[in-house]
Amino acid sequence: MASLENRFVRNSDIAWRIIDGEALVVSPKDSLIYPLNGIATRIWELLDGKRSVSDISSIICDEFEGDTAVIQKDVVDFIQDLLKAGLINGM
Amino acid sequence: MECSQVPISPEKRVRKIYTKAEERRIPINIHLELTYRCNLKCVHCYCVEHKRREELTYKEVVNLLDQLADIGGIFLTLTGGEVFLRKDFFDIAFYAKRKNFATRVFTNGTLIDEYAAERLAELRPLSIEFSLYATTAEIHDGITGVAGSFAKLRRTVDLLRERNITIFLKTMVMKQNLNECEGLFKLSKQLGAHSGFSFDVTPRNDGSIEPLEYRLNDEELFEFMLGDVPQKWEYVEIPPHAEAVKREACSPARNGCAISPYGDVYPCAQLLIPIGNVREKPFAEIWNSDSEILSDIRSIKTFGDLPECSDCPDLWLCQRCHGLAHLETGDIRSKYKLGCDTTKIVKRVNELVKNRLKGGADGEEGKEALREANA
């Protein structure tokens, strides 16, 4: 489960590249391709194992417009999705 | 904010990224040939080793990978020749992994032992893809020219299966192995591997045509295309010509390219017109140049851009390759015999299937359709 104090890092088996502001994330395990939009790409970049989910939420709140509580929930949900898909690992 | 929708392979968005890559000229697909050396002597092989030229060194390759990553490359095919003849293969492959490439490896599978299989499992590539020509050693080894190559490949496939690595078994269908297709298809399924079949034996990279003697003749190709492997041909409805001519043609040098072991950059692996060499110029400078040849290649977008093909009534069924056109005629926009001959066969198959749909496969209606197609 992803919660605000947890830290996560991108799975080193996962291939990815940011193309014109949007990340293309490729999982070799199941050959699935995940195209991320701009905000999701920014979160993906921030998942370096050093920042907590809360830190990432704060950065996203600073950089994008929206209600803080909604953004925080969306960030947690998104990270939870990444975790479920095996694209990131908990620290 | 919409970041919570993590869609799994939504085709439209992936297509959008490919289109964007094409529009912005981002080479997301890279075909990197690490060597033309090989320990097999496949009768139909198109690779010609340039013994006087030096392969890119490890240092040069990793420098190139840095440049490719910076410019947006992500799908990387490491191929040869036989890549495992390079002693630094794993150093290169793991460097590519650290640079976040999605890597596929093409190999003949004869040089992979337990240790190499273990390292491949650590590498976790998208796939390892082998050439398998038959279900028996006699035919496979006859094509590779090396006794024992079948047994070694089969052992390698088992080693990789045990490690849950995605495997593709790919077959060039030729005269010698036309009857093997069904068996190979079943074998792939049994081994949990993906299978792939191609009949496009091409001239060698130096233009010599010896491999073409192994190519299926018209009747053999017809038989192959009508078969169940890889799948039954499904009737293709041909749109009015005004629509058909807008059909997209192959698009080399728009979202990908090929790079030879000597650093030559090509628009694709089949279109062997060098557009620069990474030993002489940075990759980005080559890729972003407005050279006449590169502009010409990139200007081919639809069949309407091919003067000799745009009036062809069968262009909707055509599988043309600008590289083969260039190899055969010296002109990337030209029609070429290999392509036109194949399209005639595809048309015959399509007509026959159409007739079968009408229930007339064995009757006069079917024969008449075939006569028309042949005419």
Interface residues (C-beta under 8 A of the other chain):
Chain A: S12 D13 I14 A15 W16 R17 I19 D20 E22 L24 V26 P28 K29 S31 L32 I33 Y34 P35 L36 N37 I39 A40 I43 I60 F64 G66 V70 I71 D74 V75 D77 F78 D81 L82 A85
Chain B: M1 E2 C3 S4 V6 P7 I8 S9 P10 R13 V14 K16 I17 K20 A21 R24 I26 I28 A69 G72 G73 I74 F75 K97 N100 F101 A102 T103 R124 P125 L126 S127 T166
